[in-house]
Amino acid sequence: MAYHLSQKKTVKAGIVKIAKSQIDKAIEEVDEGIDRHEVVHQVRKRCKKLRGLIRLIRPVFPDYAKENVFFRDAASELSYVRDSQSVIESFEDLVLYYDDRAEGVSFETIRRQLVERRDEIADDAAELEEKLKIFRGRMVEARARVKKWKISEEGFDALAGGFMKTYKRGRKAFSKAYENPSTESFHEWRKRVKYHWYHCRLLRQIWPEMLKVHRRGADDLSDYLGDEHDLAVLKETLEKESHRFDGEDLERIYTLIGERRSELQHQAQLPGERLYAEKKTHIARRFGAYWMSWRR
């Protein structure tokens, strides 16, 4: 099933069907995926989508805390593989962005060392296979639980609380990120934006044309903040592994990282102001009206 609620199903039926679909796809990706690194990337996204799904019904879903921790921990067991690759991708994007300043030859050593680090981390294929096997088993367990999920409300009443809570937290995180800029505050904001984006995807059929614009704004904002966070992780990785690299090259890369992060933070501000222009009750009331018209 596509990642959105259906006009003809109850909220509970729709939530359960979407959850089963995401879990089934994760199991299928483990079973059929040839590139194990890509498999890790895909199944971690499934877990994020599942966590976004249950956040939408959080106040009326008694098992929320347990299931949220379950999917979070299942994905985190595989994060080390994906993180080592994303650091390389972030480095390559940075050098490409500053192509006129980042003389590629002098930075090739850094890239080579990052690749060696990734290969060292992922060298034990048997360990990765075992972790994927454990992950698959957890998904099978989760699927059996999903059909027993209890949701205490129906209609938009089942969704409004979770929708508002996530939106309110994103609004607060946005303000905090610019009042007290830090790696942690921008990363926290990014997570809240991502969850709001998932909620808009789940609700996109209530008014497809309007929600398409809103979703795209949230998606673009998430990309800015995701790139900014990836650069923060890249710098942290280079600092921890500084013994691998030439000191002068590191200082030049640190300068470029700092400039690009500042630029991305600036680019995120206007989309953030637009996305969080309303108070939580106003946007929830608006989306609730769309829902009622759609369901009628």
C-alpha positions in Angstrom: 0.0 0.0 0.0 1.2 3.5 -0.8 2.3 5.7 2.1 -1.0 7.6 2.6 -4.3 7.2 4.3 -7.2 6.0 2.2 -10.5 7.8 1.7 -12.5 4.6 2.1 -10.8 3.0 5.1 -11.1 3.8 8.7 -8.1 5.4 10.3 -7.2 2.3 12.2 -7.5 0.1 9.1 -5.4 2.5 7.1 -2.7 2.8 9.7 -2.4 -1.0 10.1 -2.3 -1.6 6.4 0.4 1.0 5.9 2.5 -0.4 8.7 2.2 -3.9 7.3 3.2 -2.7 3.9 6.3 -0.9 5.2 7.3 -4.0 7.2 6.7 -6.4 4.3 8.8 -4.2 2.0 11.6 -4.1 4.6 11.6 -8.0 4.8 11.5 -8.2 1.0 14.5 -5.9 0.7 16.5 -8.0 3.1 15.6 -11.1 1.2 16.2 -9.9 -2.3 18.8 -7.2 -2.0 22.1 -7.9 -3.6 23.8 -4.7 -2.6 23.8 -5.1 1.2 24.8 -1.4 1.8 21.8 -0.3 -0.3 19.6 -2.7 1.7 20.7 -1.1 4.9 19.8 2.3 3.5 16.4 1.2 2.4 15.3 -0.7 5.5 16.4 2.2 7.7 14.1 4.5 5.7 11.3 2.0 6.3 11.8 2.3 10.1 11.8 6.1 9.9 8.5 5.9 7.9 7.0 3.6 10.5 8.0 5.9 13.3 6.5 8.8 11.4 3.3 6.8 11.0 2.8 6.0 14.7 3.7 9.6 15.7 0.6 10.7 13.8 -1.5 8.7 16.2 0.7 9.0 19.2 -1.8 10.4 21.8 -4.4 7.7 20.9 -2.0 4.8 20.5 -1.2 3.1 23.9 1.7 1.1 22.5 3.4 4.2 20.9 6.4 4.4 23.3 7.2 0.7 23.0 6.8 0.5 19.2 8.8 3.8 18.7 11.7 2.4 20.6 11.5 -0.9 18.8 11.7 0.6 15.3 14.4 3.1 16.4 16.6 0.4 17.9 16.1 -1.9 15.0 17.4 0.7 12.6 20.2 1.9 14.8 21.8 -1.5 14.8 22.5 -1.0 11.1 23.4 2.7 11.2 27.2 2.2 11.4 27.2 0.8 7.8 25.2 3.6 6.2 26.9 6.4 8.2 30.4 5.4 6.9 29.1 5.7 3.3 27.2 9.0 3.8 30.4 10.6 5.1 32.0 9.9 1.8 29.0 11.2 -0.2 29.0 14.4 1.9 32.7 14.9 1.3 32.3 14.4 -2.5 29.4 16.8 -2.6 31.4 19.5 -0.7 34.4 19.2 -3.0 32.2 19.3 -6.1 30.3 22.4 -4.7 33.6 24.2 -4.2 35.2 22.9 -7.3 36.8 26.2 -8.1 38.5 26.3 -4.7 38.9 22.7 -3.6 41.8 21.5 -5.8 40.6 17.9 -6.2 44.1 16.3 -6.4 45.1 17.5 -2.9 41.9 16.2 -1.4 42.1 12.8 -3.1 44.0 11.4 -0.1 41.2 12.4 2.2 38.7 10.6 0.0 40.9 7.5 -0.2 41.2 7.4 3.6 37.5 7.7 4.0 36.9 4.9 1.6 39.4 2.7 3.5 37.6 3.6 6.7 34.2 2.6 5.3 35.7 -0.7 4.0 37.2 -1.5 7.3 33.9 -0.9 9.1 31.9 -2.9 6.6 34.6 -5.5 5.9 33.0 -8.3 8.0 30.3 -9.4 5.6 29.3 -12.2 7.9 28.6 -9.7 10.7 26.5 -7.6 8.4 24.5 -10.6 7.3 23.9 -11.6 10.9 22.7 -8.1 11.7 20.3 -8.1 8.7 19.1 -11.6 9.8 18.3 -10.2 13.3 16.7 -7.2 11.7 14.5 -9.4 9.5 13.4 -11.4 12.6 12.4 -8.2 14.4 10.3 -7.1 11.5 8.5 -10.5 11.4 7.8 -10.0 15.2 6.5 -6.5 14.6 4.2 -7.6 11.8 2.5 -10.0 14.1 1.9 -7.2 16.6 0.6 -4.7 14.1 -2.8 -6.4 13.6 -3.4 -6.1 17.4 -2.7 -2.4 17.6 -5.4 -0.5 19.3 -6.3 3.1 18.4 -8.7 4.8 20.8 -10.2 7.3 18.4 -11.4 7.5 14.8 -11.5 10.1 12.1 -9.4 13.2 12.3 -9.7 13.1 16.1 -7.3 10.1 15.9 -4.7 12.2 14.0 -5.1 15.8 15.3 -3.1 15.3 18.5 -0.1 13.7 17.0 -0.1 16.1 14.0 -0.2 19.1 16.3 2.4 17.7 18.7 4.9 17.1 15.9 4.2 20.5 14.3 4.5 22.4 17.6 7.9 20.7 18.3 9.1 21.6 14.9 8.1 25.2 15.4 9.9 25.4 18.7 13.0 23.7 17.3 13.0 26.2 14.4 13.1 29.1 16.8 15.8 27.5 19.0 18.0 26.7 16.0 18.4 30.4 15.1 18.3 31.7 18.6 21.1 29.3 19.8 22.7 27.8 16.7 24.5 24.5 17.3 24.9 21.2 15.6 22.5 19.7 18.1 19.7 22.3 17.7 19.8 22.1 13.9 19.8 18.3 14.0 16.8 18.4 16.3 14.9 20.7 14.0 15.7 18.5 11.0 14.1 15.5 12.7 11.0 17.5 13.5 10.7 18.7 9.9 11.1 15.1 8.6 8.3 13.9 10.8 6.0 16.7 9.6 6.9 15.8 6.1 5.9 12.2 6.7 2.6 13.3 8.2 1.9 15.4 5.1 2.6 12.4 2.9 0.2 10.3 4.9 -2.5 13.0 4.6 -1.7 14.1 1.0 -5.0 12.8 -0.4 -7.2 15.2 1.6 -6.2 17.9 -0.9 -3.5 16.7 -3.3 -2.8 19.9 -5.1 -2.4 22.0 -1.9 -0.5 19.3 0.0 1.9 18.8 -2.9 3.2 22.3 -2.5 3.3 22.0 1.3 5.1 18.6 1.1 7.6 19.9 -1.3 8.4 22.8 1.0 9.0 20.5 3.9 11.0 18.1 1.7 13.3 20.9 0.4 13.8 22.2 3.9 14.6 18.7 5.2 17.2 18.4 2.4 18.9 21.7 3.5 19.0 20.5 7.1 20.1 17.0 6.1 23.0 18.3 4.1 24.0 20.6 7.0 23.9 17.8 9.5 25.9 15.5 7.1 28.6 18.1 7.0 28.7 18.3 10.8 29.1 14.5 10.9 31.9 14.7 8.3 33.8 17.3 10.3 33.4 15.2 13.5 34.6 12.1 11.6 37.6 13.9 10.2 38.5 15.2 13.7 38.3 11.8 15.2 40.4 10.3 12.4 42.8 13.2 12.0 45.8 10.9 12.3 44.9 9.6 8.8 45.1 13.0 7.1 47.4 15.8 6.3 46.9 18.7 8.6 46.9 21.5 6.0 44.3 19.6 3.9 42.1 19.2 7.0 42.2 22.9 7.8 41.1 23.7 4.3 38.3 21.2 4.4 37.2 22.5 7.8 37.0 26.0 6.3 34.8 24.8 3.4 32.6 22.8 5.7 32.0 25.9 7.9 31.2 28.1 5.0 28.8 25.6 3.4 27.0 24.9 6.7 26.5 28.6 7.3 25.1 28.9 3.8 22.7 26.0 4.2 21.5 27.3 7.6 20.8 30.6 5.9 18.9 28.9 3.0 16.8 27.0 5.4 15.5 30.1 7.3 12.9 31.4 4.8 11.4 28.0 4.1 11.3 27.4 7.8 9.4 30.6 8.4 6.9 29.7 5.7 6.4 26.1 6.9 5.9 27.2 10.5 3.9 30.4 9.9 0.8 29.0 11.6 0.2 28.0 15.2 -0.5 24.3 15.8 -4.2 24.8 16.4 -4.6 26.9 13.2 -2.9 24.4 10.9 -4.7 21.4 12.6 -8.1 23.1 12.2 -7.3 23.8 8.5 -6.2 20.2 7.9 -9.2 18.9 9.8 -11.6 20.9 7.6 -9.9 19.4 4.5 -10.2 16.0 6.0 -13.9 16.4 6.7 -14.6 17.6 3.2 -12.6 14.7 1.7 -14.3 12.1 3.8 -17.8 13.4 3.0 
